[in-house]
Amino acid sequence: MDQNSALKSLSEGWLKALASFQTLGTQGGGTPQLSFAADKLEALQKQYMTEATELWNQSLHGAPTVKDRRFSGDAWAQNPVAAFAAAAYMLNTRTLMGLTDAAETDAKTKARIQFAVEQWAAATAPSNFLALNADAQKKAIDTHGESISKGIQNLLHDMQQGHVSMTDESLFEVGKNVATTEGKVVFENEFFQLLEYKPLTAKVYERPFLLIPPCINKFYILDLQPENSLIRYAVSQGHRTFVVSWRNPDESLKHTTWDNYVEDVAIQAISVVQEIANAKQINALGFCVGGTILSNALAVLAARGQKPVASATFLTTLIDFRDTGVLDVFIDDNFVKFREAQFASGGLMKGKDMASTFSFLRPNDLVWNYVVGNYLKGETPPPFDLLYWNSDSTNLPGPMYAWYLRNTYLENNLIKPGKATVCGEKIDLSKVNIPVYIYGSREDHIVPIGGSYASTQVFPGKKRFVMGASGHIAGVINPPAAKKRCYWTGSDTSFPADVQQWIGKAKEHPGSWWTDWSTWLKAHAGKQIAAPKTYGRGKHKAIENAPGRYVKERASN
């Protein structure tokens, strides 16, 4: 292996990565012009040749060791050819990533190139191919080919259902073994159902509690099992709890707008909860996009001189969209204009497309891991409620989605007073002067911790910011009884602009942030009164059992 052939191999990989980069919506419509820092390129060449020589010499004396869980099985170590292929792949991937670092271009273009290279590298791993996967080959031999037969069956099944199976979906049913907290649907319109849950305490707080989950997923991430249900936990803490269950949009909702989601869902739900509980004010929580919608609803109500919400909780929510993490690689003016044109006359953003996008943010864990297990090894993935929920995708109305892209990710208009008009009101979040509890997850790849923390700079009232361990979902769904992970708290009066400054002074606590939040919420919930003995009130009567019809509607392929 000489230097020229090594660099030629790298260049070919580089060009393939750039080809995939074009699909991300580059401004100008083509591959950007790149140059490379000469000193970094020279150092990278020398490092590559040194490591390649070491790898070749090592392979002459046995199978090289590869420290990556994709190649950690005994079969890899016992197969020198497979082990060499894995080690060479790892070397080439490291070098390609080094090339992205050496590229001299703007930060966004570099991030896009890095994303494209990561996708290409994940897709071309030797473990993804039966001819190179030593584990899969050994299993085929040990099972006399049965694993290959089963893998083909799994592949045909997943092609028919339209997505890669992450769990055995046949073992779950919404309302039977997920989303089982007892309650009733007490209101519905064409956009959502409102669920009220049965009290678990003799007394409840006088201010009812409304949860607004993300509209890009089903609400039952907050009610998977009794032991990890945030909904059940809120009920057990004495809160009269209501939850928005979004309708899974079909063609009848193809003209639905962002204003509909704010006015006809968030503001409507707040009003209905007030009426049912006969309460002047309520407490509200928004999770992810549900938090963004809640913030807009509060700003619209403030513009109308109304203050029906006493306190708000925002879980992994983006309101200031300057720090959006890896999702930023998809967004530019051309991409947003394309979506606006696509949905100018209405339409649906298909749930399967949204789900694929989020899965490919972590391709090794959420895509190729299952390709290898399901198809190459013929395995059935184990039952896992969270992954069942993750596969239960939802559509989005096209006009709503296009407005959201432009006014949040592209132009960041929500934090500019008077810039965004929502429900006929020029919104100004500085007018939302209520106590807020803001939670962010430290390893969140969808809402980076800096993005969550940025909300501390938006709201003028009393604030509490808490950081939890883990990611977007696992960080949020962390019940106290599990005694897992940890969380961090800091001053409730000092919020520097840079999240790293806050982290530097934060105090670590073992266990779940839920207990901290519960203490905070109770301080804003008012006095305790006798728990209601019936669901709803007046014209808002029980319609059907929770979790209701809307959450059971599946997005079509």
ZAKOL-911719 format. One record per residue (C-alpha): residue in three letters; x, y, z; residue number from 1. Coordinates in steps of 0.25 Angstrom, whole numbers, m for minus. Each point is the difference from the previous one (the first is absolute). Layout:
ALA,X,Y,Z,NUM
...
! end
This chain:
MET,0,0,0,1
ASP,7,13,m5,2
GLN,m4,14,4,3
ASN,m6,3,m13,4
SER,m9,m12,0,5
ALA,m4,3,14,6
LEU,m3,15,m3,7
LYS,m8,m5,m12,8
SER,m9,m9,8,9
LEU,m2,11,10,10
SER,m4,10,m11,11
GLU,m10,m9,m6,12
GLY,m6,m2,14,13
TRP,0,15,1,14
LEU,m7,3,m13,15
LYS,m11,m11,4,16
ALA,m2,8,13,17
LEU,m1,13,m8,18
ALA,m10,m6,m9,19
SER,m10,m3,11,20
PHE,3,13,6,21
GLN,m7,6,m12,22
THR,m13,m5,5,23
LEU,0,9,12,24
GLY,m4,12,m8,25
THR,13,8,m2,26
GLN,m2,14,m4,27
GLY,3,2,m14,28
GLY,m5,m14,m4,29
GLY,14,m7,m1,30
THR,12,m5,8,31
PRO,7,12,7,32
GLN,14,3,m5,33
LEU,10,m5,10,34
SER,15,2,4,35
PHE,8,m6,11,36
ALA,10,5,10,37
ALA,13,m5,m6,38
ASP,6,m3,14,39
LYS,m11,m8,4,40
LEU,m1,m8,m13,41
GLU,15,m3,1,42
ALA,m1,m5,14,43
LEU,m12,m8,m3,44
GLN,7,m7,m12,45
LYS,12,m3,9,46
GLN,m9,m5,11,47
TYR,m8,m9,m9,48
MET,12,m6,m6,49
THR,6,m3,13,50
GLU,m13,m7,5,51
ALA,m2,m7,m13,52
THR,14,m6,1,53
GLU,m2,m4,15,54
LEU,m14,m7,m4,55
TRP,7,m8,m11,56
ASN,11,m4,9,57
GLN,m9,m4,11,58
SER,m9,m8,m10,59
LEU,12,m8,m4,60
HIS,0,m6,15,61
GLY,m15,m2,2,62
ALA,m13,7,0,63
PRO,1,15,4,64
THR,m8,5,12,65
VAL,m11,9,m3,66
LYS,m7,8,11,67
ASP,m14,2,m5,68
ARG,m12,m7,5,69
ARG,m4,m3,m15,70
PHE,12,m9,m1,71
SER,1,m5,15,72
GLY,m5,m14,m2,73
ASP,9,m12,1,74
ALA,m2,m4,m15,75
TRP,7,13,m4,76
ALA,12,m3,9,77
GLN,1,m14,m6,78
ASN,m1,5,m14,79
PRO,13,7,m5,80
VAL,m6,5,m13,81
ALA,m13,5,7,82
ALA,8,7,11,83
PHE,10,6,m10,84
ALA,m12,6,m8,85
ALA,m6,5,12,86
ALA,13,7,5,87
ALA,3,6,m14,88
TYR,m15,5,0,89
MET,3,7,13,90
LEU,13,6,m5,91
ASN,m6,5,m12,92
THR,m12,6,8,93
ARG,9,7,9,94
THR,8,6,m11,95
LEU,m12,5,m8,96
MET,m5,7,13,97
GLY,14,6,1,98
LEU,m2,5,m15,99
THR,m13,7,5,100
ASP,7,7,11,101
ALA,11,4,m10,102
ALA,m10,6,m10,103
GLU,0,15,0,104
THR,m14,5,m2,105
ASP,m11,6,9,106
ALA,m5,m7,12,107
LYS,m14,m4,m5,108
THR,6,m6,m13,109
LYS,11,m7,9,110
ALA,m11,m6,9,111
ARG,m8,m5,m13,112
ILE,12,m6,m5,113
GLN,3,m7,13,114
PHE,m14,m5,1,115
ALA,1,m6,m14,116
VAL,13,m7,2,117
GLU,m6,m6,13,118
GLN,m12,m5,m7,119
TRP,9,m6,m11,120
ALA,9,m6,10,121
ALA,m12,m6,8,122
ALA,m6,m6,m13,123
THR,13,m6,m5,124
ALA,4,m7,13,125
PRO,5,m15,m3,126
SER,m10,m4,10,127
ASN,m12,4,m9,128
PHE,4,m10,m10,129
LEU,m2,m16,1,130
ALA,13,m2,m8,131
LEU,8,8,10,132
ASN,m8,m2,13,133
ALA,7,m12,8,134
ASP,m10,m1,10,135
ALA,m11,m1,m10,136
GLN,8,m10,m8,137
LYS,2,m9,13,138
LYS,m15,1,3,139
ALA,m4,m5,m13,140
ILE,10,m12,1,141
ASP,m5,m3,14,142
THR,m14,0,m4,143
HIS,2,m7,m13,144
GLY,m5,12,m8,145
GLU,m13,2,9,146
SER,5,14,4,147
ILE,1,4,m15,148
SER,m14,m5,m3,149
LYS,m6,8,13,150
GLY,8,12,m5,151
ILE,m7,0,m13,152
GLN,m14,m2,7,153
ASN,3,12,9,154
LEU,5,8,m12,155
LEU,m13,m3,m8,156
HIS,m8,3,13,157
ASP,6,14,2,158
MET,m1,3,m15,159
GLN,m15,m2,1,160
GLN,m2,8,13,161
GLY,9,11,m6,162
HIS,11,2,11,163
VAL,11,m8,7,164
SER,m5,m8,12,165
MET,6,5,13,166
THR,m8,m9,9,167
ASP,m11,m11,m1,168
GLU,m11,10,m3,169
SER,m10,m12,1,170
LEU,2,0,15,171
PHE,m6,14,3,172
GLU,m13,6,m1,173
VAL,m4,14,4,174
GLY,m9,0,11,175
LYS,3,m14,4,176
ASN,14,m1,4,177
VAL,5,15,m3,178
ALA,m8,12,3,179
THR,m8,m6,11,180
THR,m2,11,11,181
GLU,m15,0,3,182
GLY,m7,12,m6,183
LYS,m11,5,m9,184
VAL,0,9,m13,185
VAL,m8,12,4,186
PHE,1,9,m12,187
GLU,4,m2,m15,188
ASN,0,8,m12,189
GLU,6,m3,m14,190
PHE,14,3,5,191
PHE,1,m7,14,192
GLN,m6,m7,11,193
LEU,1,4,15,194
LEU,2,m11,10,195
GLU,m3,2,15,196
TYR,6,m10,9,197
LYS,m6,m7,12,198
PRO,6,6,13,199
LEU,8,m9,9,200
THR,0,9,12,201
ALA,m12,4,9,202
LYS,4,14,m2,203
VAL,5,8,m12,204
TYR,6,13,m2,205
GLU,m10,11,m4,206
ARG,8,4,m13,207
PRO,m2,m11,m10,208
PHE,12,m5,m8,209
LEU,1,m1,m16,210
LEU,10,m7,m8,211
ILE,3,3,m14,212
PRO,8,m11,m7,213
PRO,8,2,m13,214
CYS,m9,m1,m12,215
ILE,10,m8,m8,216
ASN,m2,m12,9,217
LYS,m11,m7,8,218
PHE,m2,6,14,219
TYR,2,m14,7,220
ILE,15,2,1,221
LEU,m5,7,13,222
ASP,m8,m13,3,223
LEU,7,m12,m4,224
GLN,m1,m9,12,225
PRO,m5,3,14,226
GLU,14,0,6,227
ASN,6,10,m10,228
SER,m12,9,m3,229
LEU,1,15,2,230
ILE,m15,1,m1,231
ARG,m2,m10,11,232
TYR,11,7,9,233
ALA,m7,13,m2,234
VAL,m14,m6,4,235
SER,7,m7,12,236
GLN,5,13,5,237
GLY,m14,6,1,238
HIS,m1,7,m13,239
ARG,m13,0,m8,240
THR,6,m4,m13,241
PHE,m4,2,m14,242
VAL,8,m3,m13,243
VAL,m2,4,m14,244
SER,0,m12,m10,245
TRP,3,5,m14,246
ARG,m8,m6,m11,247
ASN,9,m7,m11,248
PRO,m3,9,m12,249
ASP,m6,m5,m12,250
GLU,m4,6,m13,251
SER,m12,7,7,252
LEU,11,9,7,253
LYS,9,2,m11,254
HIS,m3,15,1,255
THR,3,1,15,256
THR,9,12,4,257
TRP,9,3,12,258
ASP,m11,10,4,259
ASN,m10,m12,1,260
TYR,10,m8,9,261
VAL,1,12,9,262
GLU,m14,6,1,263
ASP,m8,m13,m3,264
VAL,8,m9,9,265
ALA,9,7,10,266
ILE,m9,12,3,267
GLN,m13,m9,m1,268
ALA,6,m10,9,269
ILE,4,10,11,270
SER,m15,6,m1,271
VAL,m6,m13,1,272
VAL,8,m4,12,273
GLN,m4,13,7,274
GLU,m14,m3,m2,275
ILE,0,m14,4,276
ALA,8,3,13,277
ASN,m7,13,2,278
ALA,14,6,2,279
LYS,4,15,m3,280
GLN,14,m6,m3,281
ILE,7,m13,m4,282
ASN,14,m5,0,283
ALA,5,m5,m14,284
LEU,12,m8,m5,285
GLY,5,m1,m14,286
PHE,9,m11,m5,287
CYS,9,2,m12,288
VAL,m8,7,m12,289
GLY,m12,m1,10,290
GLY,8,10,8,291
THR,3,9,m12,292
ILE,m15,0,m3,293
LEU,m3,3,15,294
SER,9,12,0,295
ASN,m7,6,m12,296
ALA,m14,m2,6,297
LEU,5,7,13,298
ALA,5,11,m9,299
VAL,m13,1,m7,300
LEU,m8,0,13,301
ALA,10,11,5,302
ALA,m3,9,m12,303
ARG,m15,m2,3,304
GLY,2,5,14,305
GLN,m3,m14,6,306
LYS,8,m8,10,307
PRO,m7,m14,2,308
VAL,13,m7,2,309
ALA,7,2,14,310
SER,13,m8,m3,311
ALA,6,m7,m12,312
THR,9,m12,m1,313
PHE,9,m2,m13,314
LEU,6,m13,m2,315
THR,11,m1,m10,316
THR,m6,12,m8,317
LEU,6,9,m10,318
ILE,m6,14,0,319
ASP,13,7,m4,320
PHE,5,m8,m12,321
ARG,15,5,m1,322
ASP,5,m13,6,323
THR,m7,m11,m7,324
GLY,11,m11,m1,325
VAL,1,m9,m12,326
LEU,m14,3,m5,327
ASP,6,13,m5,328
VAL,7,m7,m12,329
PHE,m14,m2,m7,330
ILE,m5,14,1,331
ASP,3,11,m9,332
ASP,m8,10,m9,333
ASN,m1,m9,m12,334
PHE,m4,m12,9,335
VAL,m11,9,6,336
LYS,m5,5,m13,337
PHE,m1,m14,m5,338
ARG,m9,m4,11,339
GLU,m8,13,m1,340
ALA,m2,m3,m15,341
GLN,m3,m15,3,342
PHE,m11,4,10,343
ALA,m5,13,m6,344
SER,m14,m7,m4,345
GLY,0,m9,13,346
GLY,5,m14,2,347
LEU,7,m9,11,348
MET,14,m1,4,349
LYS,0,m15,2,350
GLY,3,m6,13,351
LYS,9,m11,m6,352
ASP,9,11,m6,353
MET,1,7,13,354
ALA,3,m13,7,355
SER,11,m3,m10,356
THR,6,14,2,357
PHE,1,m2,15,358
SER,5,m14,m1,359
PHE,12,4,m9,360
LEU,4,10,10,361
ARG,6,m12,8,362
PRO,1,m10,m12,363
ASN,9,m11,7,364
ASP,m10,m1,12,365
LEU,m13,2,m7,366
VAL,2,m5,m14,367
TRP,11,m9,m3,368
ASN,0,m7,13,369
TYR,m14,m6,m4,370
VAL,4,m2,m14,371
VAL,11,m9,5,372
GLY,m8,m7,10,373
ASN,m13,m2,m7,374
TYR,5,m3,m14,375
LEU,14,m5,1,376
LYS,m2,m8,13,377
GLY,m15,m3,m2,378
GLU,m2,4,15,379
THR,m14,6,5,380
PRO,3,12,8,381
PRO,m4,m1,15,382
PRO,m13,7,5,383
PHE,3,14,4,384
ASP,m12,10,2,385
LEU,8,13,m3,386
LEU,5,m6,m13,387
TYR,m15,m4,m3,388
TRP,m4,15,2,389
ASN,12,4,m8,390
SER,m6,m8,m12,391
ASP,m14,6,2,392
SER,2,12,m9,393
THR,m9,12,m3,394
ASN,m2,8,m12,395
LEU,1,16,1,396
PRO,m9,9,m8,397
GLY,9,6,m11,398
PRO,m4,15,2,399
MET,3,m1,15,400
TYR,13,m7,m3,401
ALA,5,10,m10,402
TRP,m4,12,9,403
TYR,7,m6,12,404
LEU,13,m3,m9,405
ARG,1,15,m4,406
ASN,m4,7,13,407
THR,9,m9,9,408
TYR,11,m7,m6,409
LEU,3,9,m12,410
GLU,m3,14,6,411
ASN,m2,m2,15,412
ASN,m11,10,0,413
LEU,m7,m5,13,414
ILE,10,8,9,415
LYS,m1,13,m9,416
PRO,m11,8,7,417
GLY,m11,3,m10,418
LYS,7,m8,m12,419
ALA,m9,m12,0,420
THR,m15,1,m1,421
VAL,m8,m11,6,422
CYS,m15,m1,1,423
GLY,m1,15,m5,424
GLU,10,5,11,425
LYS,14,5,m1,426
ILE,6,m9,11,427
ASP,10,5,10,428
LEU,5,m11,10,429
SER,6,11,9,430
LYS,m15,3,4,431
VAL,m1,m15,5,432
ASN,3,4,14,433
ILE,m3,m13,8,434
PRO,9,m10,8,435
VAL,6,m10,m9,436
TYR,7,m13,2,437
ILE,10,m3,m11,438
TYR,6,m14,m2,439
GLY,11,m4,m10,440
SER,7,m14,m2,441
ARG,15,1,0,442
GLU,2,m10,m12,443
ASP,m12,4,m8,444
HIS,3,m1,m15,445
ILE,m14,6,m4,446
VAL,m1,12,10,447
PRO,15,3,4,448
ILE,2,4,15,449
GLY,3,14,m5,450
GLY,m13,1,m8,451
SER,m8,m4,13,452
TYR,8,9,8,453
ALA,m2,12,m9,454
SER,m15,1,5,455
THR,6,6,13,456
GLN,3,12,m8,457
VAL,m14,1,m6,458
PHE,m9,1,11,459
PRO,0,12,10,460
GLY,m6,m7,12,461
LYS,5,m9,11,462
LYS,7,m12,m6,463
ARG,6,m13,4,464
PHE,9,m8,m10,465
VAL,4,m15,3,466
MET,9,m8,m9,467
GLY,m2,m15,0,468
ALA,9,m11,m5,469
SER,m1,m8,m12,470
GLY,m8,4,m13,471
HIS,m13,5,m6,472
ILE,m9,m11,5,473
ALA,8,m8,11,474
GLY,3,13,7,475
VAL,m14,4,1,476
ILE,m6,m14,3,477
ASN,8,m2,13,478
PRO,m9,m4,11,479
PRO,5,1,15,480
ALA,m3,m14,3,481
ALA,10,m5,m10,482
LYS,11,8,7,483
LYS,8,2,m13,484
ARG,8,11,m5,485
CYS,2,14,6,486
TYR,m4,15,m2,487
TRP,6,13,3,488
THR,m6,13,6,489
GLY,6,14,1,490
SER,m4,14,4,491
ASP,m14,4,m2,492
THR,4,15,m1,493
SER,12,m1,m9,494
PHE,0,m5,m14,495
PRO,12,4,m8,496
ALA,m2,0,m16,497
ASP,10,m12,m1,498
VAL,m6,m13,4,499
GLN,15,m5,3,500
GLN,1,11,11,501
TRP,m13,m5,6,502
ILE,5,m15,0,503
GLY,13,4,6,504
LYS,m7,5,13,505
ALA,m11,m10,0,506
LYS,m2,m11,11,507
GLU,m1,m14,m3,508
HIS,m11,m9,6,509
PRO,m2,m15,m1,510
GLY,m13,m5,m5,511
SER,m12,6,m8,512
TRP,m3,15,m2,513
TRP,m15,m4,1,514
THR,1,2,15,515
ASP,6,14,m1,516
TRP,m11,4,m11,517
SER,m11,m6,9,518
THR,4,9,12,519
TRP,1,12,m10,520
LEU,m14,m3,m6,521
LYS,m7,m2,14,522
ALA,5,14,4,523
HIS,m9,6,m12,524
ALA,m12,m9,1,525
GLY,m8,7,11,526
LYS,m7,m7,11,527
GLN,m5,m14,1,528
ILE,m15,m3,m2,529
ALA,m8,m13,m1,530
ALA,3,m8,m12,531
PRO,m11,0,m10,532
LYS,m9,m13,0,533
THR,m4,1,m15,534
TYR,7,4,m13,535
GLY,m2,13,m7,536
ARG,m11,10,4,537
GLY,m12,7,m6,538
LYS,0,m1,m16,539
HIS,14,m7,1,540
LYS,m4,m15,3,541
ALA,7,m13,m1,542
ILE,1,m4,m15,543
GLU,7,m13,1,544
ASN,11,m7,8,545
ALA,15,5,m1,546
PRO,8,m1,m8,547
GLY,m10,3,m10,548
ARG,m2,m2,m15,549
TYR,10,10,m5,550
VAL,12,m6,6,551
LYS,m3,m13,m7,552
GLU,0,5,m14,553
ARG,12,m5,m7,554
ALA,7,9,m11,555
SER,m2,m7,m14,556
ASN,13,m4,m8,557
! end
